[in-house]
Amino acid sequence: MKVDLQKFDGARSLMTGAGAVGVLGIAATLAGVASDPRPALFSYLWAFAYWGGIALASVVLLQIFHAVRAKWMVVLRRALEIMAVTVILFLILFIPIATGMKHLYSWVEPRADLSREALALLRHKEPYLNTTFFIVRSVFYVLLAGVVSQRLFGWSIKQDTTGDVQLTARQRRFGTGALPFIALSFSFAAFDWLMSLEPLWFSTIYGIYFFAGSFLSTISFLVILTDRARGKNLYGDLVTDEHVHNLGKLMLAFTAFWGYIGFSQFMLIWIAGLPEEVPFYIVRLKGDWAAIGVFLILGNFFIPFGALLSRSLKRNRSRLALVAFWILLVHAVDLYWLIMPTLSPDGLTFHWTMVTAFFGIGGLTIAFGLWRIRGQFTVPVRDPYLADSLAYRQP
């Protein structure tokens, strides 16, 4: 199959608009931080975890495709590469969290009315939970993912010009070799950014839970992008029902994986009944928070799982994109359920900066991705396995 594409030079107005929304959203959120720092920073952390999690998971998904030497997804790879390179932007976006840590994390300035046991436990954790080491680790997580994604993207872009097949081998070796380090960084980022909001509580699979939701959201975002990327010099018209079907199967698999991890975490904590573990769920299983939990069981597992069992739906990109949009929406609720009870344990809370932070970080991320793809091909046009990908059929 012949690929007749020119380098992409469109979406200028979308890039400008997304960037403007991003700048205004961030500016409004920072104004909220100045006037009412605690709820505004929690809103910012929620948005940061949402978009940053998707960016980190995009790096992992790209590495996995290289590690398993998947040929079918080559036509989709450039879109995933663009999603992955946006992770470097979060080095800058982390600054408000770093400067406002005392309003987010109780271990920065522990309350004097804590019990003697709680204070002793926080002192025990101080070599790990201290502001300097926290910031160094966070910068390392994002910087490592940024270097890996940029390296893979750079080799892919270079191959568009040179056609050097050795660049494919380099991407596969590097992506595979760096995968364990990115996976560990992802898990520890979840521990640091989210789990340490409640420093006296812990879960050994919390990082996998955050990864499962973010990874599913990354696949869903790729589905929506593929559905929308049709037109001049865009890759969407080259994607067949066979590719879309595979994306749908990945969505189904990781919907089940999210449900499995979520149930496993709850079951193990409930069975053990340890005083240091149960408070997390005691807060989230009462009042309005319990209703959110029930919604997550239905909305993030039963509803998408039931829909994705349909073969015809998984082969229809527009219908699959609707399911993907639902998953992205519910993932935001999932992170809200993880983060906001720390701010408001007595019931649901909303602050106007949730809107500005979400669209601020999201707008900048989308604008940055569009800026990186402009002037490049939207498929790796000289990848040696592109022809195999375009001709792919289900086994």
C-alpha positions in Angstrom: 0.0 0.0 0.0 1.4 3.4 -1.0 1.6 6.1 1.6 1.1 9.5 -0.1 1.6 12.0 2.8 3.4 15.3 3.1 4.7 16.8 6.3 1.9 18.0 8.6 1.4 21.8 8.6 -2.2 22.1 9.8 -3.9 22.7 13.1 -2.3 26.1 13.6 -5.6 27.6 15.0 -6.2 24.6 17.2 -2.6 24.8 18.6 -3.0 28.6 19.2 -6.4 28.2 20.8 -5.3 25.3 23.1 -2.2 27.2 24.1 -4.3 30.3 24.9 -6.7 28.3 27.0 -3.8 26.7 28.7 -2.1 29.9 29.6 -5.3 31.5 30.8 -6.2 28.4 32.8 -2.9 28.2 34.5 -2.9 32.0 35.2 -6.4 31.8 36.8 -5.3 28.7 38.8 -2.3 30.5 40.2 -4.5 33.5 41.1 -6.7 31.0 43.0 -3.6 29.6 44.7 -2.7 33.2 45.8 -6.1 33.8 47.3 -7.0 30.3 48.7 -4.0 28.1 48.4 -5.1 24.7 49.8 -8.2 23.9 47.6 -6.5 25.5 44.5 -3.4 23.4 44.9 -5.4 20.2 45.4 -7.3 21.1 42.2 -4.0 21.6 40.5 -2.6 18.3 41.7 -5.7 16.5 40.5 -5.3 18.0 37.0 -1.5 17.4 37.1 -2.0 13.7 38.0 -4.6 13.3 35.2 -2.6 14.7 32.3 0.8 13.8 33.7 -0.3 10.2 34.2 -1.5 9.9 30.6 1.8 11.4 29.4 3.9 8.9 31.5 1.7 6.0 30.4 2.2 7.0 26.8 5.9 6.5 27.2 5.3 3.1 28.8 2.9 2.0 26.0 5.4 3.2 23.3 8.2 1.2 25.0 6.0 -1.9 25.3 5.3 -1.8 21.5 9.0 -1.6 20.9 9.8 -4.3 23.4 7.3 -6.8 21.8 8.4 -5.7 18.3 4.8 -5.1 17.3 4.4 -4.4 13.6 0.6 -3.8 13.5 0.9 -0.5 15.4 3.5 1.2 13.3 0.8 3.3 11.6 -0.3 4.5 15.0 3.2 5.0 16.5 3.8 8.6 15.6 0.7 9.7 17.4 1.8 7.8 20.4 5.3 9.3 20.2 3.8 12.8 20.2 1.7 11.9 23.3 4.8 10.6 25.0 7.1 13.6 24.3 4.6 15.9 26.1 5.9 14.4 29.4 8.8 16.8 29.4 6.4 19.7 29.8 5.5 18.5 33.2 8.9 19.5 34.5 7.6 23.1 34.3 4.1 22.2 35.4 5.5 20.6 38.6 6.7 24.0 39.9 3.4 25.0 41.6 3.3 21.7 43.4 7.0 22.0 44.5 6.4 25.6 45.8 3.1 24.7 47.5 4.0 21.4 49.1 3.1 22.5 52.7 -0.5 23.1 51.6 -0.8 19.6 50.1 1.3 17.2 52.1 0.8 17.1 55.9 4.3 15.5 56.4 6.0 18.8 55.4 4.7 20.6 58.5 3.1 17.9 60.8 0.3 19.1 63.1 1.3 19.4 66.7 -1.9 17.6 67.8 -0.9 14.3 66.2 -0.5 11.4 68.4 2.9 10.4 69.7 2.8 7.2 67.5 1.9 9.2 64.4 4.7 11.7 65.0 7.2 8.9 65.6 6.1 7.3 62.3 6.6 10.5 60.4 10.0 10.9 61.9 10.8 7.4 60.8 9.8 8.2 57.2 11.6 11.6 57.2 14.7 10.3 55.3 12.4 9.6 52.4 9.5 12.1 53.0 11.3 15.4 53.0 10.9 18.3 50.7 14.4 18.2 49.1 14.4 14.5 48.3 10.7 14.7 47.1 11.5 17.4 44.6 14.7 15.6 43.4 12.8 12.4 42.9 9.9 14.1 41.0 12.3 15.9 38.7 14.1 12.6 38.1 10.8 10.7 37.2 9.8 13.3 34.6 13.3 14.0 33.3 14.0 10.3 32.8 10.7 9.8 30.9 11.3 12.9 28.9 14.8 11.7 27.8 13.5 8.3 26.8 10.5 9.7 24.9 12.6 12.3 23.1 15.2 9.8 22.2 12.7 7.4 20.7 10.9 10.3 18.9 14.2 11.7 17.6 15.3 8.4 16.1 11.9 7.9 14.5 11.9 11.4 12.9 15.5 10.8 11.7 14.4 7.6 10.0 11.8 9.6 8.0 14.7 11.2 6.2 17.4 8.6 6.2 15.4 5.4 6.0 18.1 3.7 8.1 16.7 0.4 9.3 19.3 0.4 12.2 17.3 3.2 13.8 14.4 0.7 14.2 16.8 -1.7 16.0 18.0 1.2 18.3 14.5 2.2 19.2 13.7 -1.4 20.1 16.8 -1.9 22.2 16.6 1.4 24.0 12.8 1.2 24.6 13.1 -2.3 26.0 16.1 -1.6 28.1 14.6 1.6 29.7 11.2 0.0 30.3 11.8 -1.3 33.8 13.2 2.1 34.9 10.2 4.0 33.6 7.8 1.5 35.1 9.4 1.9 38.5 9.4 5.7 38.1 5.7 5.6 37.3 5.0 3.6 40.5 7.1 5.8 42.7 5.6 8.9 41.2 2.2 7.6 42.4 3.6 7.0 45.8 5.1 10.4 46.1 2.5 12.7 44.4 -0.7 10.9 45.5 -0.2 8.3 48.2 1.9 10.6 50.4 -1.1 12.9 50.7 -1.9 10.6 53.6 1.5 9.7 54.9 0.3 7.4 57.7 -1.4 5.1 55.1 0.1 2.9 52.5 -0.7 0.3 49.9 1.9 -1.7 48.0 -0.2 -1.8 44.8 -1.2 1.9 44.8 1.3 2.6 42.0 -0.2 -0.1 39.9 -3.7 1.2 40.5 -2.7 4.7 39.3 -0.9 3.1 36.4 -3.9 1.0 35.4 -6.2 4.0 35.2 -3.7 6.2 33.4 -2.7 3.4 30.9 -6.3 2.7 30.0 -6.8 6.5 29.5 -3.8 6.6 27.2 -5.2 3.9 25.0 -8.6 5.7 25.1 -7.0 9.0 24.2 -5.2 7.3 21.3 -8.5 6.0 20.0 -10.1 9.5 20.1 -7.1 11.0 18.4 -7.2 8.3 15.7 -10.9 8.9 15.1 -10.3 12.7 14.7 -7.0 12.6 12.8 -8.6 12.1 9.3 -7.9 14.5 6.5 -5.0 16.0 4.6 -1.6 14.5 5.6 -3.1 12.9 8.7 -2.7 9.2 9.6 -6.3 8.4 10.5 -7.3 7.5 6.9 -4.6 4.9 6.9 -5.9 3.2 10.0 -8.2 0.2 9.3 -10.8 -1.6 11.3 -8.2 -4.1 12.1 -6.1 -1.6 14.0 -9.1 -0.1 15.7 -10.2 -3.6 16.7 -6.8 -4.1 18.4 -7.1 -0.8 20.3 -10.5 -1.9 21.4 -9.2 -5.2 22.7 -6.5 -3.3 24.7 -9.2 -1.1 26.2 -11.2 -4.2 27.2 -8.1 -5.9 28.7 -7.1 -2.9 30.8 -10.6 -2.2 31.9 -10.5 -5.6 33.4 -7.0 -5.0 34.8 -8.2 -1.7 36.5 -11.1 -3.6 38.0 -8.8 -6.4 39.2 -6.3 -4.1 40.8 -8.9 -1.9 42.4 -10.7 -5.0 43.9 -7.4 -6.6 45.0 -6.4 -3.5 46.9 -9.7 -3.2 48.6 -10.0 -6.9 49.4 -6.5 -7.2 50.9 -7.0 -4.1 53.1 -10.5 -5.2 54.2 -9.4 -8.8 55.1 -6.3 -7.6 57.0 -8.2 -4.9 58.9 -4.9 -3.2 60.0 -5.4 0.1 61.8 -2.8 1.8 59.6 -4.5 0.7 56.4 -8.3 0.9 56.8 -8.6 4.7 57.3 -8.2 5.3 53.6 -11.4 3.3 52.9 -13.3 4.3 56.0 -13.4 7.9 54.6 -14.2 6.8 51.1 -17.0 4.4 52.0 -19.2 6.8 53.8 -21.6 9.6 52.7 -21.1 11.1 49.3 -17.7 9.5 48.8 -19.3 6.1 49.0 -21.6 7.1 46.1 -18.6 8.1 44.1 -17.1 4.7 44.8 -20.2 2.9 43.5 -20.2 5.1 40.4 -16.6 4.1 39.8 -17.4 0.4 40.0 -20.2 0.8 37.4 -18.7 3.6 35.3 -15.1 2.4 35.1 -15.7 -1.3 35.0 -19.2 -2.7 34.3 -20.3 -0.2 31.7 -17.2 0.0 29.5 -16.5 -3.8 30.0 -20.0 -4.6 28.8 -19.8 -2.2 25.9 -16.3 -3.5 24.8 -17.5 -7.1 24.7 -19.1 -6.2 21.4 -16.9 -7.0 18.4 -18.8 -4.7 16.1 -18.3 -1.8 18.5 -14.6 -2.4 18.7 -14.3 -2.3 14.9 -16.2 1.0 14.6 -13.9 3.9 15.4 -16.6 6.4 16.1 -18.5 4.2 18.5 -15.3 3.1 20.1 -14.3 6.8 20.5 -17.5 7.4 22.5 -16.6 4.6 24.9 -13.0 6.1 25.1 -14.4 9.5 25.9 -16.5 8.0 28.7 -13.4 6.2 30.1 -11.4 9.5 30.1 -14.3 11.2 31.9 -14.5 8.5 34.6 -10.8 8.5 35.1 -11.0 12.1 36.2 -13.6 11.1 38.7 -11.4 8.2 39.9 -8.5 10.6 40.6 -10.9 13.0 42.3 -12.0 10.1 44.6 -8.3 9.3 45.3 -7.2 12.9 46.0 -10.0 15.1 47.3 -11.1 13.2 50.4 -7.7 14.3 51.9 -8.9 17.9 51.5 -12.5 17.3 52.5 -13.1 14.0 54.4 -16.6 14.9 55.4 -18.1 15.1 51.8 -17.7 16.1 48.2 -15.9 19.3 47.5 -15.6 21.6 44.4 -13.5 24.6 43.8 -13.6 26.7 40.7 -9.9 26.1 40.1 -10.7 22.5 39.3 -12.0 23.8 35.9 -9.1 26.2 35.3 -6.4 23.7 36.3 -7.8 20.9 34.2 -8.2 23.0 31.0 -5.0 24.9 31.8 -2.8 21.9 32.0 -4.7 20.1 29.3 -4.6 23.0 26.9 -0.8 23.4 27.3 -0.3 19.7 26.8 -2.3 19.6 23.6 -0.7 22.7 22.3 2.7 21.3 23.0 1.9 18.1 21.2 0.6 19.9 18.2 3.7 22.1 18.1 5.9 19.0 18.1 4.1 17.3 15.2 3.9 20.3 13.0 6.5 20.0 10.2 6.7 16.2 10.6 5.0 13.2 9.0 2.1 11.9 11.0 3.3 8.3 10.3 6.9 6.9 10.3 6.9 6.9 6.5 10.2 5.0 6.1 9.9 2.5 8.9 10.7 -0.9 7.4 7.5 -2.4 8.9 5.1 0.3 7.8 3.9 -1.8 4.8 3.2 -4.8 7.2 1.2 -2.5 9.4 -0.9 -1.1 6.6 -1.7 -4.6 5.4 -2.4 -5.9 8.8 -5.2 -8.4 9.3 -6.4 -10.1 12.5 -4.8 -13.5 12.9 
